[in-house]
Amino acid sequence: MTRRLLIAGNWKMNKTPSESEDFVRSILPAVDAGDEVDALILPPFTSLDRLGTILEGTPLALGAQDLHQNASGAFTGAISTQMLCACGCRYVLAGHSERRHVFGDSDDLVAAKLQAALAAGLEPILCIGERLDERRADETESVLERQLMSGLADISDPDLRRITIAYEPVWAIGTGETATPEQAQGACAFVRGWLLSAFGEEIAASTRILYGGSVKPANAQALLGEPDIDGALVGGASLAQDAFAAILKTARSLGGVT
């Protein structure tokens, strides 16, 4: 079974609405509707509504960096799935390493956010990954298993097909350090093997597994060429039009599928 590569740009707390618009208008020519590569940007909440209007009908998808697990209420500073959908979002991240380790999102909270995204018709990207001390202690697989078990508990088969998983080792997020292709492939292969054991061959074969962690044009080909890596969750390099376009071009050169 083939899986389309997904290149997702997570802008984090960068770009004003006008800067976001300028970027999107400049990158759209590099996103071909006929490609077998899916392209996605995840801007700050303040840019979602403007970009949703601009991107409607284009091959560049829009997503959000986080969500609240409740549909509405007295949750100052939060954003609901209804708001994200109204802005034109198709995707949303759940459990990004910075949400887990900077803002304190627990495994249970990430699972609740995942369920809320699915209930709203969004396509969540479940982010998982280990800290440096956990890798050094040879705990990578146990950490990934715990995060997978919690995040994917009680999810029906149809909803499983709408979930993308992103492996992002915490020690490689924003540090300039990148997992070697062999390290990234090993972790992604473990995730696929876990999916096979938990949900069967069809789900394991069809689920997209991204790598995130200092992906840039110089290492994109080696990472995307691995058999169990189905795309990239790109951080800093997604803020520069030339770099993001180069990663898209690399994915396209690999045939766009794994």
C-alpha positions, -999 to +999 in steps of 0.1 A: +000+000+000+014+034-010+012+065+013+014+100+000+041+121+015+030+150+037+052+180+042+039+201+071+053+235+082+048+243+119+054+281+123+050+280+160+049+316+175+061+333+143+046+355+116+020+382+118-012+379+097+003+401+070+036+382+070+017+349+068-002+361+038+029+372+020+045+338+026+015+318+014+012+339-018+049+333-025+048+295-018+016+286-036+034+283-070+056+256-055+025+236-045+012+217-075-024+203-073-012+174-095+016+163-071+015+132-051+029+153-022+005+168+003+016+203+017+003+218+049+010+249+069+003+254+106+004+291+114-004+309+146-041+312+155-041+349+146-034+341+109-059+312+105-089+331+094-071+352+068-052+322+054-083+301+053-098+325+029-067+327+007-061+290+006-097+279-001-097+258-033-058+255-034-037+224-029-020+239+002-039+227+033-043+247+065-039+234+101-037+246+137-009+240+162-032+231+191-068+230+203-089+229+234-107+196+243-139+214+251-163+228+225-168+261+243-167+277+277-148+299+301-113+289+289-094+322+285-068+320+258-080+287+243-094+279+209-121+253+200-125+229+171-155+249+160-134+280+157-107+261+138-132+246+113-147+280+107-113+293+098-108+266+072-086+242+091-083+206+079-056+194+102-046+201+139-016+190+160-021+172+192+007+166+217+035+185+201+066+182+222+064+219+232+028+214+244+039+184+264+071+196+279+067+234+280+030+238+287+025+205+306+000+187+284-003+152+299-009+120+279-046+121+291-050+157+279-035+149+245-059+120+242-089+142+250-077+168+224-073+140+198-109+128+205-122+164+202-104+169+169-119+137+155-154+145+167-152+179+148-141+162+115-105+175+117-075+153+108-053+152+138-015+148+138-006+129+170+029+140+180+051+116+200+087+115+210+113+109+238+136+133+257+173+130+255+176+113+289+150+088+279+169+079+247+202+076+266+184+053+291+172+031+261+136+041+269+126+054+235+103+025+226+086+024+260+079+062+258+065+059+223+044+029+233+030+048+263+021+078+242+006+057+214-015+036+239-029+067+256-035+087+225-051+060+204-072+044+232-109+039+224-106+052+188-128+035+162-114+020+130-128+047+108-113+075+129-079+057+130-077+062+093-079+100+097-049+102+121-013+110+111+015+103+136+045+125+139+077+111+156+096+141+169+125+133+193+124+161+219+162+164+218+160+174+181+133+201+183+148+235+177+183+224+187+198+220+153+204+183+163+187+158+139+181+121+144+202+102+119+181+086+091+188+053+108+175+066+142+144+082+126+137+051+106+141+028+136+116+048+157+091+051+128+094+014+121+087+007+158+056+029+155+044+010+125+051-023+141+031-012+172+002-002+149+004-036+133+002-054+166-026-031+180-048-026+150-038-049+122-021-048+088-044-024+070-041+004+096-004-001+100+002+000+062-020+031+056-011+053+085+013+081+076+042+085+100+061+118+098+095+127+112+100+161+129+131+175+144+154+201+126+144+189+091+160+211+065+168+209+027+202+194+034+188+163+052+154+160+037+163+135+010+180+111+034+151+112+059+123+111+034+140+082+016+135+059+045+107+033+040+087+041+072+090+079+070+060+093+051+068+130+054+081+157+076+069+181+103+092+210+096+099+237+121+124+265+115+129+257+078+092+261+071+095+298+079+117+305+049+100+302+015+131+289-003+138+262+023+102+250+025+099+249-013+132+230-015+118+203+009+087+200-011+108+196-043+128+169-026+096+150-016+084+154-052+117+140-066+112+109-045+079+102-062+057+116-035+049+082-020+063+056+002 
